[in-house]
Amino acid sequence: MEGAWVHRILWLVVAVAFVAGMIIPRDPEPEECPARDTRVMAPYAVTGYWVMPRADLCVTRRMVEAVHAIGGDTLITFGPRFAAGQDPDFDGCLVDGRPCAEVPGKRVRQVYSYASGEEFGPGLLRCPGIDRRIETGDRVVYRLTLAGSCSDAEHDLVLISTDGDGLGHLMREASAYGMTVFPGLPAAPQRQGKPWEPDLGHLAALNAFTARVLADYGRRFGGLSSFGGMYQSFELAMRARSERDPIIELYAAQHAVVAAALPGKRLVVSPYIDARRGRGFPPAQAGEGLADIAATRAGLPMAVAVQDGRGTGKVPVYAAHEAGASVAPRLVPVVGEVSNARAYHGFTGDYVEAAARRVPDGVELWVNVEGFEPTPAPGECGRLDPLPPRGRTTKSRLDLQVMAAGRHAAKIISYGWDPFFTCQARYDTPSLADDIAAGWQQPIIVNAYPKELGGRPGVLVEGHNLRGGTLSFEGVAVRQEWYGRDRLESAWAPYVPSSPWTFITATNAAGHSSTNPYILPLSP
């Protein structure tokens, strides 16, 4: 996704078209919040999104409702950075007239900072007089000690700031919509000069803090159907890694804490792939990378949601016959005006196929389709800050990413809802979410192969919204004669491919047609 920048994105204020709030059980419902509409109006192939917790109840409700309306059943948040040192934001924090980072009669060895969007429960505070909840201005600050005993002479402190209970609202509202939430684990401190690596010198403190946070989650959210598990917030590449890799070491340690605190909950990890020649790695390494990640799950169920790389321009979504074609115009700023084969080791499908061969028991392979463009086009909405700026993509491009994810993806999710699915170029133009709602019935073919049925040759296609209608092969429409549904929909029509590359589109019984053709190579 965006490496170190994603943790800054969590705190951005962005223009939002669809967003929503939530009511805490037994609390009176604010009069200004609209009633919930729990209908799924336009179930799209993407069923999960990264979202930002919001302190406003009604804003949270509108957001959850909008995601749910287009078939979203999963919400993921980033965990804030557990940062070594006192953030200047805490400089004015006082408790009993003294700086919050001072504890009378105790020596403070290390101070950590944590900017959170949630209100913790009283069980987080364990040491009277040291652990404190402090109201200062329009925010709440928590001070925690990570010492093994309250009576220790030396303490490591964590100062936590929050502007409201955004995560609590999100969790409870998601429960009302029958959705699942994966809050982000506290993100490890980064190494100075190498921000892509965790600073393992603070691993013990991170684990102690993670255990406190998860114990609080167990108490506050344990009874909510929406609490699905935790998202691993520290990113890594899904490639072959060294024998002693610091990120794998972090994963193993922090995931063991999750297993102890929340047994049975699922871990979600979203590693990235990079197909760029000279900077990335070939598809063959993706399987080894997935196996290394899976080995850190500490007995918990895990979903590895590989980032498809199209939004950042690290991985293209071209078809196999387009290796010699020029890269897509929106990728030129990333790799230059060259052919796909010169720019990249392969496309998304190559990496997903390689990863699928190494998925062990207890692990699901998801695909995270990046719902943005590498750079914005003139007059296009998107994200300007933090850098680099990103642009808004199209529903047709997103369909193509779903196609490239193929038949191996147990679930398709997307980074990220705000601002990429909600922004508008003008107040009277549709957002990407609007376009999905308008075109959700368009068929998407993710796989196709020759198959005999009743002794007759034909082609079977798999994907979404295929029921009824026709399959078109090189422009020749052939009526479907069989339809089935399992995890994916399947449709069959009698046809014998003869071209080296057969272009297949679908038109379903409702009259909606594919936005992109599926390319079937002629079998040898």
Backbone torsions as a table, in degrees:
resi	resn	phi	psi	omega
1	MET	NA	-97.2	-175.4
2	GLU	-131.5	21.2	176.3
3	GLY	56.7	-132.4	-175.9
4	ALA	-66.9	-20.3	-175.9
5	TRP	-70.1	-24.9	-173.2
6	VAL	-60.3	-28.6	-178.1
7	HIS	-75.6	-25.0	172.7
8	ARG	-76.1	-34.0	-179.3
9	ILE	-59.6	-34.4	-178.1
10	LEU	-53.4	-31.0	-173.5
11	TRP	-104.3	4.3	179.2
12	LEU	-70.2	147.5	169.4
13	VAL	-99.9	117.0	-176.3
14	VAL	-122.0	156.7	174.5
15	ALA	-70.9	128.1	-174.3
16	VAL	-125.5	132.8	176.3
17	ALA	-93.6	-42.3	179.0
18	PHE	-116.6	113.8	173.9
19	VAL	-152.3	163.0	-169.4
20	ALA	-151.5	158.7	-175.9
21	GLY	-117.4	-174.9	-173.4
22	MET	-152.8	153.3	-175.7
23	ILE	-108.7	128.6	176.3
24	ILE	-75.6	133.4	-178.6
25	PRO	-51.6	140.1	177.7
26	ARG	75.2	-8.0	174.4
27	ASP	-84.5	145.7	176.0
28	PRO	-64.7	139.7	-178.5
29	GLU	-75.1	128.4	178.7
30	PRO	-58.9	135.1	-176.1
31	GLU	-60.7	-30.6	-174.2
32	GLU	-79.4	-13.5	-179.4
33	CYS	-79.2	132.3	177.9
34	PRO	-70.0	157.5	175.3
35	ALA	-65.3	152.1	179.5
36	ARG	-68.7	140.6	169.5
37	ASP	-116.3	105.2	-172.8
38	THR	-94.7	14.2	178.7
39	ARG	-74.1	143.8	170.3
40	VAL	-96.4	106.6	-172.0
41	MET	-87.9	-30.9	-172.0
42	ALA	-147.6	74.0	-174.5
43	PRO	-67.3	106.9	-177.5
44	TYR	-95.5	167.4	-177.4
45	ALA	-68.0	-26.7	176.4
46	VAL	-84.5	124.4	-172.4
47	THR	-121.1	9.1	177.6
48	GLY	-149.9	151.0	-176.0
49	TYR	-145.7	147.0	167.6
50	TRP	-76.8	133.9	178.9
51	VAL	-133.0	165.3	177.6
52	MET	-108.1	122.2	176.7
53	PRO	-58.9	139.3	-179.1
54	ARG	-119.8	139.5	-179.4
55	ALA	-70.2	-23.8	-178.5
56	ASP	-81.4	123.8	-177.6
57	LEU	-61.7	-45.8	-175.6
58	CYS	-70.5	-36.2	176.7
59	VAL	-62.4	-42.9	178.3
60	THR	-61.4	-43.5	179.9
61	ARG	-59.5	-46.7	-178.4
62	ARG	-63.8	-37.0	179.1
63	MET	-65.0	-50.9	-178.3
64	VAL	-61.1	-42.4	-179.7
65	GLU	-62.2	-41.3	-179.4
66	ALA	-66.3	-41.4	177.0
67	VAL	-64.2	-45.1	-178.9
68	HIS	-62.8	-36.4	-176.5
69	ALA	-63.0	-27.9	179.0
70	ILE	-103.8	25.6	172.1
71	GLY	93.7	4.7	179.0
72	GLY	-70.6	131.0	176.2
73	ASP	-124.6	2.9	-174.8
74	THR	-138.2	133.7	177.8
75	LEU	-125.8	137.3	-178.3
76	ILE	-128.2	139.4	175.9
77	THR	-121.8	154.6	172.9
78	PHE	-82.4	143.2	173.1
79	GLY	-83.7	140.1	177.5
80	PRO	-64.5	161.8	179.4
81	ARG	-77.1	127.6	170.9
82	PHE	-84.8	95.3	-168.3
83	ALA	-99.5	134.4	176.4
84	ALA	-74.6	129.8	-179.4
85	GLY	105.4	161.4	179.3
86	GLN	-89.2	120.6	176.7
87	ASP	-66.1	139.3	178.3
88	PRO	-55.7	-21.4	179.8
89	ASP	-61.9	-20.7	-179.5
90	PHE	-94.7	1.3	-174.3
91	ASP	-59.0	-33.3	-178.5
92	GLY	-91.8	6.1	-177.3
93	CYS	-77.6	126.7	-179.7
94	LEU	-127.4	144.4	172.3
95	VAL	-134.5	121.0	-176.2
96	ASP	55.5	36.2	176.7
97	GLY	80.5	0.8	-179.3
98	ARG	-114.9	154.3	175.2
99	PRO	-55.5	140.8	-176.2
100	CYS	-59.6	-24.2	-178.8
101	ALA	-85.5	6.6	177.3
102	GLU	-112.2	138.3	176.3
103	VAL	-126.3	115.4	-178.9
104	PRO	-55.4	130.8	177.3
105	GLY	80.9	3.2	-179.6
106	LYS	-126.5	148.3	174.5
107	ARG	-96.1	124.0	179.3
108	VAL	-92.9	113.8	-177.3
109	ARG	-82.4	-45.6	-174.3
110	GLN	-145.1	139.5	175.3
111	VAL	-114.3	134.9	175.2
112	TYR	-117.1	152.3	-180.0
113	SER	-119.6	147.0	-176.7
114	TYR	-151.5	113.9	-179.4
115	ALA	-101.1	103.4	-170.7
116	SER	-111.6	157.3	176.1
117	GLY	-109.9	50.1	-177.9
118	GLU	-156.9	156.4	173.0
119	GLU	-102.7	123.4	-179.4
120	PHE	-84.6	162.5	178.9
121	GLY	-83.8	167.3	-178.0
122	PRO	-64.6	-21.3	179.9
123	GLY	-68.1	-13.8	177.8
124	LEU	-67.5	-26.8	-175.9
125	LEU	-92.0	114.1	-172.9
126	ARG	-111.7	-31.5	-174.6
127	CYS	-108.1	104.0	179.6
128	PRO	-56.0	135.3	178.9
129	GLY	89.2	-29.6	177.7
130	ILE	-99.9	-57.4	177.1
131	ASP	-73.6	126.4	-175.9
132	ARG	-141.8	148.6	167.3
133	ARG	-107.3	120.4	-171.3
134	ILE	-121.2	124.3	174.5
135	GLU	-93.2	120.7	-178.0
136	THR	-137.4	111.7	-177.2
137	GLY	65.3	-130.0	-178.0
138	ASP	-98.9	19.3	-179.5
139	ARG	-137.1	168.4	176.6
140	VAL	-114.9	138.1	176.2
141	VAL	-119.7	134.1	172.8
142	TYR	-108.2	139.2	171.5
143	ARG	-117.5	125.4	-178.8
144	LEU	-126.1	146.8	169.2
145	THR	-101.5	143.0	176.2
146	LEU	-102.0	10.2	-179.0
147	ALA	-65.4	151.5	178.9
148	GLY	-66.6	-27.9	-179.9
149	SER	-138.7	142.7	179.5
150	CYS	-62.9	-24.6	-176.6
151	SER	-87.5	-2.6	179.2
152	ASP	-57.5	148.2	178.5
153	ALA	-78.6	-25.5	-175.8
154	GLU	-117.2	137.2	-174.8
155	HIS	-137.7	142.4	163.0
156	ASP	-97.1	131.8	-177.6
157	LEU	-111.2	148.5	170.8
158	VAL	-118.3	126.7	173.4
159	LEU	-104.1	121.8	-176.1
160	ILE	-116.0	128.4	174.3
161	SER	-112.8	146.6	177.3
162	THR	-148.5	149.6	178.1
163	ASP	-111.7	15.6	179.7
164	GLY	151.0	177.2	-175.3
165	ASP	-101.2	59.0	-178.9
166	GLY	-59.0	-42.4	-178.8
167	LEU	-67.9	-41.1	178.1
168	GLY	-60.8	-43.4	176.9
169	HIS	-60.1	-44.8	-177.4
170	LEU	-63.1	-44.3	-178.2
171	MET	-62.9	-44.9	-176.6
172	ARG	-73.7	-37.2	178.2
173	GLU	-68.0	-39.8	177.9
174	ALA	-60.6	-37.9	177.0
175	SER	-59.3	-40.8	-179.0
176	ALA	-65.7	-26.1	179.2
177	TYR	-97.4	4.0	-179.6
178	GLY	70.2	30.0	-177.6
179	MET	-105.6	167.8	-179.1
180	THR	-116.5	138.8	179.7
181	VAL	-119.3	138.3	172.6
182	PHE	-119.6	93.9	177.0
183	PRO	-65.6	152.2	-179.8
184	GLY	-77.8	137.0	171.5
185	LEU	-65.4	150.3	172.8
186	PRO	-52.7	128.5	-177.0
187	ALA	-81.9	136.8	-174.8
188	ALA	-65.4	150.9	170.7
189	PRO	-58.5	148.4	-179.0
190	GLN	-99.0	150.3	176.6
191	ARG	-70.3	138.0	175.1
192	GLN	-67.2	130.4	-178.5
193	GLY	84.6	-17.4	176.7
194	LYS	-136.9	69.2	-173.7
195	PRO	-65.3	-12.1	177.5
196	TRP	-80.7	-4.0	177.9
197	GLU	-115.8	145.1	175.0
198	PRO	-76.1	151.1	174.0
199	ASP	-88.4	98.6	-175.0
200	LEU	-72.0	-8.7	174.5
201	GLY	-64.3	-18.1	179.8
202	HIS	-109.3	15.0	-174.4
203	LEU	-64.1	-40.2	-179.6
204	ALA	-62.8	-41.7	178.4
205	ALA	-66.1	-42.4	178.0
206	LEU	-59.8	-44.7	-179.5
207	ASN	-64.2	-40.4	178.5
208	ALA	-63.7	-42.2	179.2
209	PHE	-68.2	-42.9	178.2
210	THR	-57.4	-42.4	179.5
211	ALA	-62.2	-39.1	178.8
212	ARG	-65.1	-45.8	-178.6
213	VAL	-63.1	-44.8	-177.1
214	LEU	-69.2	-33.9	174.9
215	ALA	-62.0	-39.2	177.1
216	ASP	-65.8	-41.2	177.7
217	TYR	-61.6	-41.1	179.4
218	GLY	-59.8	-39.7	179.1
219	ARG	-72.5	-43.7	-174.4
220	ARG	-80.4	-37.9	-171.5
221	PHE	-112.9	-2.6	-174.8
222	GLY	-57.1	-30.2	-179.7
223	GLY	-90.1	2.0	-178.4
224	LEU	-94.2	132.4	178.4
225	SER	-65.8	-20.2	-176.7
226	SER	-75.8	-16.7	-173.6
227	PHE	-80.1	97.7	-175.6
228	GLY	-91.4	-21.8	-176.2
229	GLY	149.6	-151.5	-173.4
230	MET	-129.3	148.3	174.8
231	TYR	-101.3	132.4	177.7
232	GLN	-80.5	112.5	-170.4
233	SER	-81.6	-17.9	-177.7
234	PHE	-87.9	122.0	-174.7
235	GLU	-82.0	155.8	171.0
236	LEU	-152.3	162.9	177.1
237	ALA	-83.6	139.6	178.0
238	MET	-88.4	79.6	-177.6
239	ARG	-145.1	174.0	174.8
240	ALA	-60.4	134.1	-175.0
241	ARG	-125.0	163.1	-177.8
242	SER	-68.9	163.7	-176.4
243	GLU	-61.4	-37.2	176.0
244	ARG	-117.6	86.9	-176.7
245	ASP	-98.2	129.2	-174.6
246	PRO	-65.9	-32.2	-179.5
247	ILE	-73.8	-40.5	175.8
248	ILE	-62.3	-38.6	177.5
249	GLU	-63.1	-42.6	175.6
250	LEU	-59.7	-48.7	-178.9
251	TYR	-56.6	-49.2	-177.3
252	ALA	-59.4	-43.0	-178.0
253	ALA	-69.9	-47.6	-176.5
254	GLN	-71.3	-34.3	178.5
255	HIS	-69.2	-30.0	174.5
256	ALA	-64.7	-36.2	176.2
257	VAL	-64.4	-42.4	178.4
258	VAL	-61.9	-44.7	-178.7
259	ALA	-60.8	-37.8	180.0
260	ALA	-72.1	-36.8	-175.0
261	ALA	-86.5	-35.2	-173.1
262	LEU	-132.7	64.7	-177.1
263	PRO	-58.9	135.0	178.4
264	GLY	90.5	-15.0	178.7
265	LYS	-74.8	155.7	-176.5
266	ARG	-91.5	142.5	170.0
267	LEU	-96.7	136.8	173.0
268	VAL	-117.0	129.3	177.4
269	VAL	-125.9	139.4	-179.9
270	SER	-126.5	81.1	179.6
271	PRO	-75.7	156.5	179.6
272	TYR	-103.2	159.4	172.5
273	ILE	-119.9	155.1	-178.4
274	ASP	-142.1	110.8	-176.6
275	ALA	-95.7	1.6	-175.7
276	ARG	-66.8	130.5	177.0
277	ARG	-67.4	134.0	-179.7
278	GLY	92.7	-24.1	-179.4
279	ARG	-125.2	-27.8	-175.3
280	GLY	-100.1	-149.2	-176.9
281	PHE	-148.5	154.9	-177.2
282	PRO	-74.2	161.1	-177.9
283	PRO	-56.3	-31.8	-176.5
284	ALA	-56.3	-27.1	-178.6
285	GLN	-78.0	-15.5	-175.4
286	ALA	-64.4	-39.3	179.7
287	GLY	-63.8	-43.3	178.7
288	GLU	-64.3	-39.7	178.5
289	GLY	-63.3	-41.1	178.6
290	LEU	-63.8	-42.0	-179.6
291	ALA	-61.5	-40.2	178.6
292	ASP	-63.9	-41.6	179.4
293	ILE	-65.9	-45.6	-178.2
294	ALA	-60.0	-30.9	-178.3
295	ALA	-69.2	-9.5	-178.8
296	THR	-95.8	6.2	-168.2
297	ARG	-77.9	-7.3	174.2
298	ALA	55.5	35.3	177.8
299	GLY	84.2	-4.3	178.9
300	LEU	-82.8	152.5	168.3
301	PRO	-64.2	144.8	-176.3
302	MET	-136.3	144.3	169.3
303	ALA	-116.3	124.1	175.6
304	VAL	-101.7	104.5	-175.9
305	ALA	-98.7	86.8	-175.8
306	VAL	-65.2	129.6	175.2
307	GLN	-70.3	129.1	-174.8
308	ASP	-75.4	-15.6	173.1
309	GLY	81.0	-2.9	-176.9
310	ARG	-70.9	-35.7	-178.5
311	GLY	-65.8	-38.5	178.8
312	THR	-84.5	-10.6	-177.4
313	GLY	83.1	9.8	-179.5
314	LYS	-78.5	-24.8	-178.3
315	VAL	-140.6	132.7	179.5
316	PRO	-90.3	174.2	177.7
317	VAL	-124.3	33.3	179.8
318	TYR	-72.0	158.5	175.6
319	ALA	-82.9	163.3	-173.4
320	ALA	-57.9	-35.2	-177.5
321	HIS	-76.7	-4.6	-176.6
322	GLU	-101.7	16.7	-178.8
323	ALA	-59.5	-35.7	-179.3
324	GLY	-88.2	-4.4	-179.7
325	ALA	-79.1	161.7	178.6
326	SER	-68.0	148.6	178.0
327	VAL	-62.3	156.4	178.9
328	ALA	-58.8	144.0	-177.1
329	PRO	-53.3	-35.7	-177.9
330	ARG	-73.3	-10.9	178.2
331	LEU	-95.9	-10.7	-178.0
332	VAL	-57.5	-41.2	178.4
333	PRO	-61.2	-19.8	-178.0
334	VAL	-91.5	-44.4	-172.5
335	VAL	-121.9	-4.3	179.3
336	GLY	90.3	175.1	-178.5
337	GLU	-87.3	80.5	-179.5
338	VAL	-135.1	176.8	177.5
339	SER	-77.0	160.8	176.3
340	ASN	-57.1	-42.3	-177.1
341	ALA	-66.3	-34.3	178.3
342	ARG	-75.6	-29.7	-175.8
343	ALA	-86.3	-33.2	-168.0
344	TYR	-133.5	153.2	173.9
345	HIS	-74.3	-24.4	-177.5
346	GLY	176.6	-171.2	-179.4
347	PHE	-116.8	176.4	-173.7
348	THR	-50.5	-46.3	-177.3
349	GLY	-58.1	-35.4	178.6
350	ASP	-61.6	-41.7	-177.8
351	TYR	-73.6	-39.6	178.6
352	VAL	-65.3	-41.2	177.5
353	GLU	-60.1	-44.9	-179.5
354	ALA	-64.1	-40.9	179.8
355	ALA	-67.0	-38.5	-176.5
356	ALA	-60.9	-27.2	-178.9
357	ARG	-74.9	-10.9	-176.8
358	ARG	-119.4	18.1	-178.9
359	VAL	-79.3	116.0	-179.0
360	PRO	-86.6	172.0	174.1
361	ASP	-58.7	144.3	179.6
362	GLY	87.6	-2.5	-177.5
363	VAL	-125.9	138.0	172.9
364	GLU	-111.7	144.5	175.4
365	LEU	-96.4	113.5	172.7
366	TRP	-106.1	165.3	173.2
367	VAL	-126.2	130.8	178.1
368	ASN	-100.9	101.1	179.5
369	VAL	-83.4	123.5	-175.8
370	GLU	-76.9	114.5	-172.6
371	GLY	-89.2	50.9	179.3
372	PHE	-156.6	173.3	177.6
373	GLU	-108.1	153.6	-176.8
374	PRO	-58.7	-35.9	178.9
375	THR	-139.7	151.0	178.9
376	PRO	-78.0	149.4	174.0
377	ALA	-96.5	156.3	179.4
378	PRO	-54.5	134.9	178.5
379	GLY	76.4	9.6	-175.3
380	GLU	-106.6	139.9	176.2
381	CYS	-82.5	167.3	-178.6
382	GLY	167.0	-137.2	-179.2
383	ARG	-127.4	125.2	179.4
384	LEU	-99.9	-26.2	-178.1
385	ASP	-142.7	136.0	2.3
386	PRO	-76.4	161.4	178.7
387	LEU	-68.5	153.8	-2.3
388	PRO	-77.8	152.8	177.9
389	PRO	-66.2	147.1	179.4
390	ARG	-126.4	152.5	-177.8
391	GLY	-108.2	167.4	179.0
392	ARG	-84.7	136.0	178.4
393	THR	-98.5	-170.8	-176.4
394	THR	-116.3	163.1	176.7
395	LYS	-65.2	-37.5	178.1
396	SER	-62.3	-41.3	177.8
397	ARG	-65.1	-40.0	178.4
398	LEU	-64.5	-39.6	174.8
399	ASP	-56.4	-42.4	-179.0
400	LEU	-63.6	-36.9	177.3
401	GLN	-67.2	-38.5	176.1
402	VAL	-62.2	-41.1	177.4
403	MET	-61.2	-43.9	-178.1
404	ALA	-67.2	-29.2	177.2
405	ALA	-64.1	-27.3	171.6
406	GLY	73.1	-164.8	-173.6
407	ARG	-84.6	-8.5	-175.5
408	HIS	-83.2	-17.6	-176.1
409	ALA	-74.1	116.0	176.7
410	ALA	-70.0	-23.9	179.5
411	LYS	-157.6	146.2	177.2
412	ILE	-118.3	125.9	179.2
413	ILE	-124.7	175.1	-176.0
414	SER	-147.4	139.2	167.1
415	TYR	-102.3	129.0	-10.3
416	GLY	-141.6	157.8	-172.9
417	TRP	-59.9	-53.9	177.0
418	ASP	-104.5	129.2	3.2
419	PRO	-97.7	-0.3	-164.4
420	PHE	-68.5	-32.3	179.1
421	PHE	-94.8	-8.9	-173.9
422	THR	-115.4	-17.7	-174.7
423	CYS	-72.1	154.3	178.7
424	GLN	-129.8	138.5	177.8
425	ALA	-62.9	-37.8	173.1
426	ARG	-141.2	165.8	-177.0
427	TYR	-61.3	-25.0	-175.8
428	ASP	-104.1	15.4	177.6
429	THR	-112.0	150.9	-175.3
430	PRO	-73.9	151.2	170.6
431	SER	-85.0	173.0	175.4
432	LEU	-62.6	-38.4	177.1
433	ALA	-63.3	-37.5	175.1
434	ASP	-61.3	-44.1	-179.2
435	ASP	-64.4	-37.3	176.5
436	ILE	-64.2	-44.2	179.4
437	ALA	-60.8	-35.0	-179.7
438	ALA	-77.4	-30.1	-173.4
439	GLY	-118.7	20.4	-173.3
440	TRP	-63.7	-24.2	-177.6
441	GLN	-82.2	-3.9	178.7
442	GLN	-64.6	129.3	-178.9
443	PRO	-62.9	148.4	173.6
444	ILE	-130.9	119.4	178.3
445	ILE	-96.7	123.7	-178.9
446	VAL	-108.5	-11.5	-179.6
447	ASN	-161.2	150.4	176.8
448	ALA	-155.7	146.9	178.0
449	TYR	-161.2	152.6	176.9
450	PRO	-64.1	139.2	-179.7
451	LYS	-153.9	132.7	174.8
452	GLU	-82.7	141.5	176.5
453	LEU	-137.0	118.9	-177.2
454	GLY	62.4	32.5	-179.9
455	GLY	79.7	4.1	-179.0
456	ARG	-109.0	136.2	177.5
457	PRO	-72.0	149.2	178.2
458	GLY	-171.2	-168.3	179.9
459	VAL	-129.5	131.7	175.2
460	LEU	-105.3	132.2	177.2
461	VAL	-115.8	151.0	177.2
462	GLU	-125.6	147.9	178.9
463	GLY	162.1	-137.7	-172.6
464	HIS	-131.0	143.0	176.0
465	ASN	57.0	46.8	-175.5
466	LEU	-98.5	-11.6	-167.3
467	ARG	-60.4	128.5	175.1
468	GLY	73.0	176.5	176.1
469	GLY	81.7	-143.5	-172.1
470	THR	-132.3	159.4	166.0
471	LEU	-111.5	132.0	-179.7
472	SER	-106.0	127.4	179.7
473	PHE	-115.4	112.7	-177.7
474	GLU	53.8	38.1	177.5
475	GLY	86.5	-5.4	179.2
476	VAL	-95.4	114.9	-177.4
477	ALA	-82.2	128.6	179.4
478	VAL	-125.3	128.0	-176.4
479	ARG	-67.8	138.1	175.5
480	GLN	-63.7	141.3	177.3
481	GLU	-119.9	-3.0	177.1
482	TRP	-154.3	143.8	178.3
483	TYR	-142.2	140.3	176.6
484	GLY	-144.7	164.6	-179.3
485	ARG	-143.5	127.3	172.1
486	ASP	-131.5	-126.7	173.1
487	ARG	-64.1	-39.4	173.2
488	LEU	-113.9	160.4	171.9
489	GLU	-82.5	151.0	177.6
490	SER	-131.5	145.6	176.2
491	ALA	-142.8	145.8	-177.6
492	TRP	-129.1	142.8	175.2
493	ALA	-142.4	147.0	179.2
494	PRO	-74.7	117.0	179.2
495	TYR	-165.7	139.9	177.8
496	VAL	-112.5	108.1	179.9
497	PRO	-61.3	140.0	178.2
498	SER	-129.6	-16.7	179.5
499	SER	-84.2	151.9	176.4
500	PRO	-56.2	-35.1	177.7
501	TRP	-133.3	115.4	-178.2
502	THR	-99.4	121.2	179.3
503	PHE	-85.9	122.9	-176.5
504	ILE	-120.2	128.8	171.0
505	THR	-126.5	163.4	179.9
506	ALA	-126.2	143.2	169.4
507	THR	-125.3	118.0	-173.8
508	ASN	-85.8	178.7	-176.0
509	ALA	-62.4	-24.7	178.6
510	ALA	-81.4	-2.9	177.5
511	GLY	89.3	8.9	179.8
512	HIS	-92.4	140.8	-175.9
513	SER	-117.6	157.7	178.7
514	SER	-59.4	144.3	174.5
515	THR	-83.4	-21.0	-180.0
516	ASN	-139.5	142.5	177.0
517	PRO	-78.6	148.7	170.4
518	TYR	-91.0	136.4	-176.6
519	ILE	-103.7	116.2	179.4
520	LEU	-103.7	117.4	177.7
521	PRO	-74.3	148.9	177.6
522	LEU	-68.8	127.1	-179.7
523	SER	-65.2	140.7	179.7
524	PRO	-66.6	NA	NA
